[in-house]
Amino acid sequence: MKNLFDKIIVGSGSAGSILANRLSEDSNNNILLIEAGNDYSNVESMPENVYYGHRNVPSIASLESDPSNWAYRAESTKNGPEIPIPRGKIIGGSSSINAQILLRGIREDYDRWAEFGNEQWSFDKVLPYFIKLENDLDFPNDDYHGKDGYIKVKRVPEKEWDPIHKAFYNSCIDFGFPSCPDHNKPDSTGVGALGFNQIKGVRQSTAITYLNDIRFRPNLNIKSNCYVKKIITDKNKAIGVEIISDSKSLEIYSDEVIISAGAIESPKLLLNSGIGDSRQLSKHGIETICDLPGVGKNLRDHPMTFITWKAKENYSAPVNNYSRVAMALRYTSNNSNWKNDMIVYMDSSDDKTTFYPLAPKGIRANLTLNLEESSGEVSLNESDPNLYPKLNYNYLSTENDINRFIEGVKILESIGNNKEFQKYADEMILPDTNTRKDDKLLKKWLHGKMVTGHHSSGTCKMGSDQLAVVDQSGSVIGMNNLKVVDASIMPDCIRANTNATVMLMAERIIDLW
């Protein structure tokens, strides 16, 4: 008897919605797309903070009580504070709640992936897919950008920059950093405007762009408010999924299962299905179907801290949230072997409600480690594997990671002392003067002030080493008819926001099947 579905896609986020679109182009494919959160079949029914993205309203990412936010909690550093980890539990996944910064990794990111045994993921091989997915309204006619893709990209023009952004830009130039008009060129570095997938206030999520216009194809079925409990297997073959819907447990069978649940839920689902480190599985009484020690390991992110100045009375943040994080500085730390291993997002916001729930009040520079040495782990909840997983990001576990942050604080202190910057900002208040003067105190301060850059990745890494979970086509090693396609399969986090690369991966990987 033929299965009801040819392919089941678990998760409708940045990867899952694209896969649903591309795979359903073939009318012979009968596709089921499963989403744990709410679906909105038209843009008119979407909540304002989903459709319009960040405006002068609290973002979903800042609201742990919002049903569209998975609202995980995590350990940040060793003995450090617990921090919130917002992820999208909604059609479009985290592309429906993120900051809409569309930033590519640099050439070296993807060439490193190839060096790790994934030769199909070098920069030259992924560039055509970046071009395919985007419609860059600023650079439509050069060799590095697309003009026909689903995702529209636009930068805040210089004439609309907030005063503190202008001051930050000029202060960075005075410091010696180069101007960067397009951060998405492969060899870009320096300070300049960021690309946003928000156009005239409208969020360009994968739900709005890739999914809404094709959602009524007769061979595409979307099932929302549906939690996938485990993958059903027959020996080493995936044959379907067990779901919880309306408090009822159901089994749905298919020829192939594709997991696109994100860097936290994807490893959790594999582990609950008996695919992972047999030692961890045995502790929870889960039968090992496939012993893959790397599942949940290699948790990568961009640890971040808020460097804050007191705003002068002549400065007020813009009403339009779109322009509040209009630009970034990408730079290479001293003696680093990695280009652009640091990034600073200049944030003109002076309120706490827009995106980061732990952000202090004031003019902020979000100092971020763009390529960390440290890595963490996603593991099953010790009391109940069906509950939210245990997340340990293990930030700042190497001296090099710590030292790069210390250097970054001192660079920003110098930039903040620039006379133009000081037109709008008083003294730096976080970290305070005494802390900045003592590296030991600064190190302690940093350990207590790390938050997520919202770029969890790497927990089902592709490659051929002992921690590899999938091959470079996303197929789970040792399993048949089971694939993973999302940020979890990145071998390492890229030196950029992850959203553009996750969309690229979905577009690219179909051509590898």
C-alpha positions as CSV (number, residue, x, y, z in Angstrom):
1,M,0.0,0.0,0.0
2,K,1.4,3.4,-1.0
3,N,2.0,5.9,1.8
4,L,-0.2,8.9,2.0
5,F,2.7,11.3,1.6
6,D,5.9,11.2,-0.4
7,K,7.7,13.6,1.9
8,I,7.0,14.9,5.4
9,I,8.8,18.2,6.3
10,V,9.0,18.8,10.1
11,G,9.1,22.6,10.7
12,S,8.0,25.5,8.5
13,G,10.8,27.9,9.2
14,S,13.5,29.4,7.0
15,A,14.4,26.0,5.5
16,G,11.1,24.1,5.8
17,S,8.9,26.7,3.9
18,I,11.4,26.8,1.1
19,L,11.6,23.1,0.9
20,A,7.8,22.9,0.8
21,N,7.7,25.4,-2.1
22,R,10.4,23.7,-4.2
23,L,9.4,20.1,-3.6
24,S,5.7,20.8,-4.3
25,E,6.7,22.3,-7.7
26,D,6.7,18.6,-8.8
27,S,3.0,17.7,-8.9
28,N,4.0,14.0,-8.4
29,N,5.3,14.9,-4.9
30,N,2.6,14.8,-2.2
31,I,4.0,17.0,0.6
32,L,3.0,17.3,4.3
33,L,4.5,20.4,6.1
34,I,4.1,20.2,9.8
35,E,4.4,23.3,12.1
36,A,4.3,23.2,15.9
37,G,2.8,26.7,16.1
38,N,0.1,28.7,14.5
39,D,-0.5,29.1,10.8
40,Y,-1.8,32.2,9.1
41,S,-3.3,31.4,5.7
42,N,-3.2,35.0,4.6
43,V,-1.2,38.1,5.5
44,E,-4.4,39.9,6.7
45,S,-4.7,37.4,9.6
46,M,-1.2,37.8,10.8
47,P,-0.5,39.7,14.0
48,E,1.0,43.1,13.5
49,N,4.4,42.1,15.0
50,V,4.6,39.2,12.6
51,Y,3.6,40.9,9.4
52,Y,5.2,44.3,10.0
53,G,8.3,43.0,11.8
54,H,9.9,45.4,14.2
55,R,8.1,48.7,14.6
56,N,7.3,50.6,17.8
57,V,5.8,47.5,19.4
58,P,7.4,44.8,21.6
59,S,8.8,42.0,19.4
60,I,7.8,38.4,19.9
61,A,11.4,37.7,20.6
62,S,11.3,39.9,23.7
63,L,8.1,38.3,25.0
64,E,8.6,34.9,26.7
65,S,4.9,34.5,27.2
66,D,4.0,34.9,23.5
67,P,2.8,31.5,22.1
68,S,4.8,32.1,18.9
69,N,8.0,32.0,20.9
70,W,9.5,28.7,22.0
71,A,11.1,30.7,24.8
72,Y,13.9,28.3,25.7
73,R,16.2,28.9,28.7
74,A,19.9,28.2,28.6
75,E,23.1,28.3,30.6
76,S,25.3,31.0,29.0
77,T,28.7,30.6,30.6
78,K,30.1,28.2,33.2
79,N,28.3,29.2,36.4
80,G,26.8,32.1,34.5
81,P,23.2,33.3,34.5
82,E,20.4,31.6,32.7
83,I,19.4,33.5,29.6
84,P,16.3,33.4,27.3
85,I,16.7,31.8,23.9
86,P,13.8,33.0,21.7
87,R,12.9,30.9,18.6
88,G,9.9,31.1,16.3
89,K,7.1,28.7,17.0
90,I,4.9,29.9,14.1
91,I,4.5,29.5,10.4
92,G,7.8,30.8,9.0
93,G,9.7,29.7,12.1
94,S,12.3,32.2,13.4
95,S,12.1,34.1,10.1
96,S,8.7,35.3,11.4
97,I,10.2,36.8,14.7
98,N,13.8,37.7,13.9
99,A,15.4,41.1,13.4
100,Q,15.3,40.7,9.5
101,I,19.0,41.3,9.0
102,L,19.9,39.6,5.8
103,L,23.7,39.2,6.1
104,R,25.7,36.6,4.2
105,G,28.8,34.9,5.6
106,I,32.1,35.7,4.0
107,R,33.8,33.6,1.3
108,E,36.0,31.9,3.9
109,D,33.0,30.6,5.9
110,Y,31.8,28.4,3.1
111,D,35.3,27.4,1.9
112,R,35.9,26.2,5.5
113,W,32.8,24.0,5.2
114,A,34.4,22.5,2.0
115,E,37.6,21.9,3.9
116,F,35.7,20.0,6.5
117,G,34.7,17.4,3.8
118,N,31.8,19.2,2.3
119,E,33.1,20.1,-1.2
120,Q,29.7,20.9,-2.5
121,W,29.4,23.9,-0.1
122,S,32.3,26.0,-1.2
123,F,31.6,29.7,-1.7
124,D,31.7,29.4,-5.5
125,K,29.1,26.6,-5.4
126,V,26.7,28.4,-3.0
127,L,26.9,31.9,-4.5
128,P,24.4,31.1,-7.3
129,Y,21.9,30.1,-4.6
130,F,22.3,33.4,-2.7
131,I,21.6,35.1,-6.0
132,K,18.6,32.8,-6.7
133,L,16.8,33.5,-3.4
134,E,17.1,37.3,-3.3
135,N,15.9,40.5,-4.9
136,D,18.4,43.1,-3.9
137,L,16.9,46.5,-4.5
138,D,20.2,48.3,-3.9
139,F,22.5,46.2,-6.1
140,P,20.4,44.4,-8.7
141,N,22.8,44.4,-11.5
142,D,26.2,43.1,-10.2
143,D,27.7,39.7,-10.2
144,Y,27.0,39.0,-6.5
145,H,23.3,39.8,-6.1
146,G,20.0,38.6,-7.5
147,K,17.0,40.6,-8.7
148,D,14.4,37.8,-9.3
149,G,14.3,36.0,-6.0
150,Y,11.6,35.7,-3.3
151,I,13.4,37.6,-0.6
152,K,13.6,41.4,-1.1
153,V,16.7,43.1,0.4
154,K,17.1,46.8,1.2
155,R,19.6,48.9,3.2
156,V,18.7,52.1,5.2
157,P,20.0,54.9,2.9
158,E,22.6,57.2,4.4
159,K,20.2,60.2,4.3
160,E,17.9,58.2,6.7
161,W,20.6,57.2,9.1
162,D,19.9,58.0,12.7
163,P,22.4,60.6,14.1
164,I,24.1,58.0,16.3
165,H,24.6,55.8,13.3
166,K,26.2,58.7,11.4
167,A,28.4,59.4,14.4
168,F,29.4,55.7,14.8
169,Y,30.2,55.4,11.1
170,N,32.4,58.4,11.1
171,S,34.1,57.5,14.3
172,C,34.9,54.0,12.9
173,I,36.4,55.6,9.8
174,D,38.5,58.0,12.0
175,F,39.6,54.9,14.0
176,G,40.9,53.4,10.8
177,F,38.2,50.9,9.7
178,P,37.3,50.9,6.0
179,S,33.9,51.9,4.7
180,C,31.7,49.0,3.6
181,P,28.7,49.9,1.4
182,D,27.7,46.3,0.9
183,H,28.3,43.8,3.6
184,N,27.1,41.0,1.3
185,K,30.0,41.2,-1.1
186,P,32.2,38.1,-0.5
187,D,35.3,40.0,0.7
188,S,33.6,42.8,2.6
189,T,34.8,44.2,5.9
190,G,34.5,47.4,7.8
191,V,31.6,49.6,8.7
192,G,28.4,50.2,6.7
193,A,24.7,49.7,6.4
194,L,23.2,46.3,6.8
195,G,20.8,44.6,4.4
196,F,17.3,44.0,5.7
197,N,14.6,41.7,4.4
198,Q,12.0,44.2,5.5
199,I,10.5,46.3,2.8
200,K,8.3,49.3,3.6
201,G,7.8,47.9,7.1
202,V,6.7,44.4,5.8
203,R,8.7,41.4,7.0
204,Q,10.0,39.2,4.2
205,S,9.7,35.9,6.2
206,T,9.7,32.6,4.3
207,A,6.0,32.3,5.3
208,I,5.1,35.5,3.5
209,T,7.4,35.1,0.5
210,Y,7.9,31.4,-0.3
211,L,4.8,29.9,1.2
212,N,1.7,32.1,1.1
213,D,1.4,32.3,-2.7
214,I,1.8,28.5,-3.2
215,R,0.1,27.2,-0.1
216,F,-3.0,26.0,-2.0
217,R,-1.2,23.7,-4.4
218,P,-3.2,20.5,-4.3
219,N,-0.1,18.4,-3.5
220,L,0.9,20.6,-0.5
221,N,-0.7,20.0,2.9
222,I,0.1,22.2,5.9
223,K,-0.7,21.0,9.4
224,S,-0.2,23.5,12.2
225,N,-0.4,23.3,16.0
226,C,1.0,19.9,15.6
227,Y,4.0,18.6,17.6
228,V,6.2,15.8,16.2
229,K,7.1,13.6,19.1
230,K,9.3,11.1,17.3
231,I,10.3,9.7,14.0
232,I,8.9,6.3,13.2
233,T,11.6,3.9,12.0
234,D,11.8,0.4,10.7
235,K,15.3,-0.7,11.6
236,N,17.5,2.0,10.0
237,K,14.8,3.4,7.8
238,A,12.5,6.4,8.5
239,I,8.9,5.6,7.6
240,G,6.9,8.4,9.2
241,V,6.3,10.5,12.3
242,E,4.3,10.3,15.5
243,I,2.6,13.5,16.2
244,I,0.5,15.1,19.0
245,S,-2.4,17.1,17.6
246,D,-5.4,18.2,19.6
247,S,-4.0,16.3,22.5
248,K,-4.2,13.1,20.5
249,S,-1.3,10.9,19.3
250,L,-1.3,10.0,15.6
251,E,1.0,8.2,13.3
252,I,1.6,9.5,9.8
253,Y,3.6,7.5,7.2
254,S,5.6,8.7,4.3
255,D,8.4,7.6,1.9
256,E,10.8,10.2,3.4
257,V,11.1,12.4,6.5
258,I,12.9,15.8,6.3
259,I,13.6,17.5,9.7
260,S,13.8,21.3,9.5
261,A,12.9,22.1,13.1
262,G,16.0,24.2,13.9
263,A,19.2,23.8,15.8
264,I,17.4,23.0,19.1
265,E,14.4,20.9,18.2
266,S,16.0,18.9,15.4
267,P,18.6,17.2,17.6
268,K,16.0,16.8,20.3
269,L,13.7,15.0,17.8
270,L,16.5,12.7,16.6
271,L,17.5,11.8,20.2
272,N,13.9,11.1,21.2
273,S,13.7,8.8,18.1
274,G,16.7,6.8,19.2
275,I,19.2,8.5,16.9
276,G,22.2,9.9,18.8
277,D,24.8,9.1,21.4
278,S,23.8,5.6,22.8
279,R,25.1,6.6,26.2
280,Q,22.7,9.5,26.5
281,L,19.9,7.5,25.1
282,S,20.3,4.6,27.5
283,K,20.1,7.1,30.5
284,H,16.6,8.0,29.3
285,G,15.6,4.4,28.5
286,I,15.4,5.1,24.8
287,E,16.4,2.3,22.5
288,T,19.3,3.2,20.2
289,I,18.3,3.0,16.5
290,C,21.5,4.6,15.2
291,D,24.5,5.5,17.4
292,L,25.5,9.0,16.3
293,P,27.6,10.7,19.1
294,G,27.4,14.1,17.4
295,V,23.7,14.7,17.8
296,G,23.3,17.8,19.9
297,K,27.0,18.4,20.2
298,N,28.8,21.3,18.6
299,L,26.2,23.9,19.6
300,R,27.5,27.1,18.0
301,D,26.3,30.7,18.3
302,H,27.4,34.3,18.3
303,P,27.8,35.3,22.0
304,M,27.0,38.9,22.5
305,T,27.1,41.6,25.2
306,F,25.7,45.1,25.3
307,I,28.2,48.0,25.5
308,T,26.2,51.0,26.7
309,W,26.5,54.7,26.9
310,K,24.2,57.1,28.6
311,A,22.3,59.1,26.0
312,K,22.6,62.9,26.1
313,E,19.4,64.9,26.4
314,N,19.7,66.0,22.7
315,Y,19.3,62.4,21.5
316,S,16.2,60.2,21.2
317,A,15.9,56.9,19.5
318,P,13.9,56.8,16.2
319,V,10.3,55.7,16.2
320,N,10.9,53.3,13.3
321,N,12.5,50.2,14.6
322,Y,13.7,49.3,11.1
323,S,16.4,51.9,11.4
324,R,17.5,51.2,14.9
325,V,20.1,48.6,14.0
326,A,20.9,50.1,10.6
327,M,24.6,49.3,10.4
328,A,27.4,47.1,11.6
329,L,31.1,47.0,11.9
330,R,32.8,43.8,10.9
331,Y,36.5,43.6,11.8
332,T,39.4,41.2,12.5
333,S,40.7,41.1,16.0
334,N,44.5,41.5,16.6
335,N,46.6,38.4,15.8
336,S,43.5,36.5,14.6
337,N,43.7,33.9,11.9
338,W,40.1,34.4,11.1
339,K,38.9,37.4,9.0
340,N,35.9,39.3,10.4
341,D,35.8,37.3,13.6
342,M,34.1,40.2,15.4
343,I,31.0,42.2,14.6
344,V,29.4,45.2,16.3
345,Y,25.7,46.0,15.6
346,M,25.2,49.7,16.4
347,D,21.8,49.9,18.1
348,S,20.2,53.3,18.5
349,S,17.4,51.9,20.7
350,D,16.9,53.3,24.2
351,D,14.1,51.0,25.3
352,K,14.0,47.4,26.4
353,T,11.0,46.1,24.6
354,T,12.1,45.9,20.9
355,F,14.1,42.7,20.6
356,Y,16.4,41.8,23.5
357,P,14.7,41.3,26.8
358,L,17.9,41.7,28.7
359,A,19.1,44.8,27.0
360,P,19.9,47.8,29.2
361,K,18.6,51.3,28.6
362,G,20.8,53.6,26.7
363,I,22.8,53.9,23.4
364,R,24.0,50.4,22.7
365,A,26.6,48.7,20.7
366,N,26.0,45.0,20.5
367,L,29.5,43.6,20.7
368,T,29.5,40.1,19.2
369,L,32.0,37.3,18.7
370,N,31.4,36.4,15.1
371,L,33.4,33.1,15.1
372,E,33.8,31.5,18.5
373,E,36.2,28.7,19.5
374,S,33.8,27.6,22.3
375,S,30.9,25.2,21.6
376,G,28.1,23.9,23.7
377,E,25.5,21.1,23.7
378,V,21.8,20.4,23.3
379,S,20.8,17.4,25.5
380,L,17.6,15.8,26.6
381,N,15.9,17.0,29.7
382,E,17.0,14.9,32.7
383,S,13.6,14.6,34.2
384,D,11.6,14.1,31.0
385,P,13.0,13.9,27.5
386,N,9.7,15.3,26.1
387,L,10.2,18.6,27.9
388,Y,12.3,21.4,26.7
389,P,15.9,20.2,26.2
390,K,18.8,21.3,28.3
391,L,20.9,24.0,26.6
392,N,24.4,24.8,27.6
393,Y,26.0,27.3,25.3
394,N,29.4,27.3,27.1
395,Y,30.3,30.8,26.0
396,L,33.8,32.1,26.8
397,S,35.3,28.7,27.5
398,T,38.6,29.6,25.8
399,E,41.0,32.4,26.6
400,N,41.0,33.5,23.0
401,D,37.3,34.1,23.0
402,I,37.6,36.1,26.2
403,N,40.5,38.2,25.0
404,R,38.7,39.1,21.8
405,F,35.8,40.5,23.8
406,I,38.2,42.5,26.0
407,E,39.8,43.9,23.0
408,G,36.4,44.8,21.5
409,V,35.4,46.7,24.7
410,K,38.5,48.8,24.4
411,I,38.0,49.5,20.7
412,L,34.5,50.7,21.4
413,E,35.7,52.8,24.3
414,S,38.0,54.6,21.9
415,I,35.2,55.0,19.3
416,G,32.9,56.3,22.0
417,N,35.5,58.9,22.9
418,N,35.4,60.3,19.4
419,K,34.1,63.9,19.5
420,E,31.4,63.2,16.9
421,F,30.1,60.2,18.9
422,Q,30.1,62.3,22.0
423,K,27.7,64.8,20.5
424,Y,25.0,62.3,21.5
425,A,26.5,59.9,24.0
426,D,27.8,60.6,27.5
427,E,30.3,58.3,29.2
428,M,30.2,54.5,28.8
429,I,28.2,53.1,31.7
430,L,28.4,49.4,30.9
431,P,31.0,48.2,31.6
432,D,31.8,51.0,34.0
433,T,35.1,52.8,34.3
434,N,36.6,50.7,37.1
435,T,35.7,47.5,35.3
436,R,37.3,48.6,32.1
437,K,40.5,49.5,33.8
438,D,41.0,46.0,35.2
439,D,41.1,43.0,32.8
440,K,40.3,40.6,35.6
441,L,37.2,42.6,36.6
442,L,36.3,42.9,32.9
443,K,36.6,39.2,32.4
444,K,34.3,38.5,35.3
445,W,31.8,41.1,34.0
446,L,31.8,39.5,30.6
447,H,31.0,36.1,32.0
448,G,27.9,37.5,33.7
449,K,26.8,39.6,30.7
450,M,26.7,37.1,27.7
451,V,23.5,36.8,25.8
452,T,22.6,34.9,22.6
453,G,23.1,36.4,19.2
454,H,20.1,34.3,18.1
455,H,22.2,32.2,15.8
456,S,22.2,28.7,17.2
457,S,23.6,26.2,14.8
458,G,25.8,23.1,14.3
459,T,24.0,20.5,16.4
460,C,23.6,18.0,13.6
461,K,26.7,19.0,11.7
462,M,27.4,17.8,8.2
463,G,30.8,16.3,7.4
464,S,32.8,13.1,7.8
465,D,34.4,13.4,11.2
466,Q,33.3,11.6,14.4
467,L,30.8,14.2,15.3
468,A,29.2,14.4,11.9
469,V,25.4,13.7,11.9
470,V,24.6,14.2,8.2
471,D,26.5,14.0,4.9
472,Q,26.7,17.0,2.7
473,S,23.3,16.2,1.1
474,G,21.6,16.4,4.6
475,S,21.1,12.6,4.8
476,V,21.4,11.3,8.3
477,I,24.4,9.0,8.5
478,G,23.4,5.4,9.1
479,M,19.8,6.0,8.3
480,N,17.7,5.7,5.1
481,N,15.0,8.1,4.0
482,L,15.8,10.6,6.7
483,K,17.3,14.1,6.2
484,V,18.0,17.2,8.2
485,V,18.0,20.7,6.6
486,D,18.3,23.7,8.8
487,A,20.9,25.6,10.8
488,S,21.8,22.5,12.8
489,I,23.7,21.0,9.9
490,M,26.2,23.9,9.6
491,P,29.6,22.5,10.4
492,D,30.4,25.8,12.1
493,C,28.6,29.0,12.5
494,I,29.1,31.5,9.8
495,R,30.5,35.0,10.4
496,A,27.1,36.6,9.9
497,N,23.4,36.4,10.9
498,T,22.3,32.8,10.0
499,N,19.0,33.5,8.3
500,A,20.3,34.1,4.7
501,T,22.5,31.1,4.9
502,V,19.7,28.8,6.1
503,M,17.6,29.9,3.2
504,L,20.5,29.3,0.9
505,M,21.0,25.8,2.3
506,A,17.4,24.9,1.5
507,E,17.7,26.2,-2.0
508,R,21.1,24.5,-2.5
509,I,20.4,21.1,-1.0
510,I,17.5,20.2,-3.3
511,D,20.0,20.1,-6.2
512,L,22.1,17.6,-4.2
513,W,19.3,15.1,-3.8
